[in-house]
Structures are given as C-alpha cells and as structure tokens.
Amino acid sequence: MYNKIEARLIQILRSAGKIFYPIHVGKINLLKLGNFAEIDMFVYVGCPFTQLPNNRDYMVPLITPFELECGFQDEWSGEYTTDYTTLLQNDLPEILKDENEQETYDKF
C-alpha cells in the first residue's frame, strides 16, 4: 500500500515539475528531519491512524498525501481522508498532462 502511495506522489510531483527526494526513516522526529535544511516540505506516508506531530515544532510543513493532492487541485470538497485506499481510488489531480503539453510548459 505504501509503495502505491509513494508511486502516486512521485507521479504527481514529477508532473508538476517539482524537485523531490524520497526519504525513508523510522519514527520521525525533529532531529531526523532537521538534517534536511534544503527541504521546503515533508509529506508523511505512514500509518494513516498515526497522529502527525505538531507542525509548530518543525521548520517546514509536515503534511499528508491527501493534503499534497489538495494543493494541486482547483477546488476542495471539504472532505478529508487519511485512508490510502480511498486516495488511490480518486482521480489524479488535473496537473497531469500529456507529454506534448508538458514539453510546452517546460519551455517557459
């Protein structure tokens, strides 16, 4: 399940032209994530029932895969889920374009 979510996130981020670094760690904490000063945001892929740490403790946002996808969509229905099965069944955000459109975008 986690591999499918990771693959989906990679597909979304590549399509959006974002630079990303998959980082696999055990239990996350301030010291572990603090070693990555060049990172603007962390997406937590783990047990959907685990509560995320308080974002105020971290220098950059720590979000869920659902929140990342919401950031790439034009509108939000107001529903929230941490269930990866539900997320995988949803359509990908509209940023995913065919290769010709992406090449045009890359030229600008």
N, C-alpha and C positions, 0 to 999 in steps of 0.2 A: 504494500500500500504506500509506504513512504517513498519508494523508488518511483512510483507513478506520479505522486505529487511533485517530487523533485523534477522529474522529466517535464511535467506540465509547466512548472515555474520557469525552467530553463527555456522552454519554447516561447513563453510569454516575454521574458526578458530579452531574448535574442531578437524577437520580432519588433520589440520596442527600441532596439538599438542600445540597450543598457549594458554596461560592463558589470559583471557579477563574478563572484568567487564562491563556489560551494565549499562550505566549511563544515566538517563533521566533528562534533565534540560530544562528550558525555553530558553530564549535567552542566547547564550554562550558569555562569556567574560573571560578576563584574570584572574580575581579573582576567578570565579567559578572553572575553570579548574585548577588553581594553587593549589587548595586544594587536588589534587591527585598527590602527588610527585612520587609515585611508578609507575605511568603510563608511558610507553615508546612512545605511540602514541594514538591519538584520531581519530576515524572515525566519521565524521559528517553525520548523517542521518536526513535530514530536507528538507525543500522546495528546490527542485533542481534548482530553479531560484534565490535563495538567494546567494549572493556572500559570499564566505568564508572570514573570517578575515585574515589579513596579518600574515603569519606564523612567521615572524620575531619577532612578539610581544610575542610569546609563547615559552616556554622552550622545548617543544616537537612538532613533526609534527602534523598537523591537516589536515586529508585527506578525500576524498570522498570514498564511497563504490567501485566505479569503479577503483580508484587508488589502493585500497587494493587488489582487484582481479587481477589487472595487476601485482602487486608484487608477486603473486603466479603462474604466467604463464611464460612459457619459452620464448615466444616472444610476441610482441605487434604490432598490425596492423598500429598504428599511429592514429587511430580514437579515439575520446574522447567523452564520453557522460555523462550527468548528469540526463538523463531520466531513471527513475527507471523501467518503463515498458520495455524498451529496455534491461536493465540489467537483469531483471528477465527472459527474453526470451532467453538469451545467455546460453550456456552450462556452467556448473560449471568448475572451474579450475581443471587441471589434478591431483592435490594433493589429491583429494578424492579417496580413495582406498577401496577395500572391507575389511571386518573385519579381515581376515587372514593376509593380507599384513600389516594392521595397527598394529596387535599384534606383528608381526616380527619387525617392526620399533620400537615399544615401548621397546623391549628387549635390544636395543643397547644403 
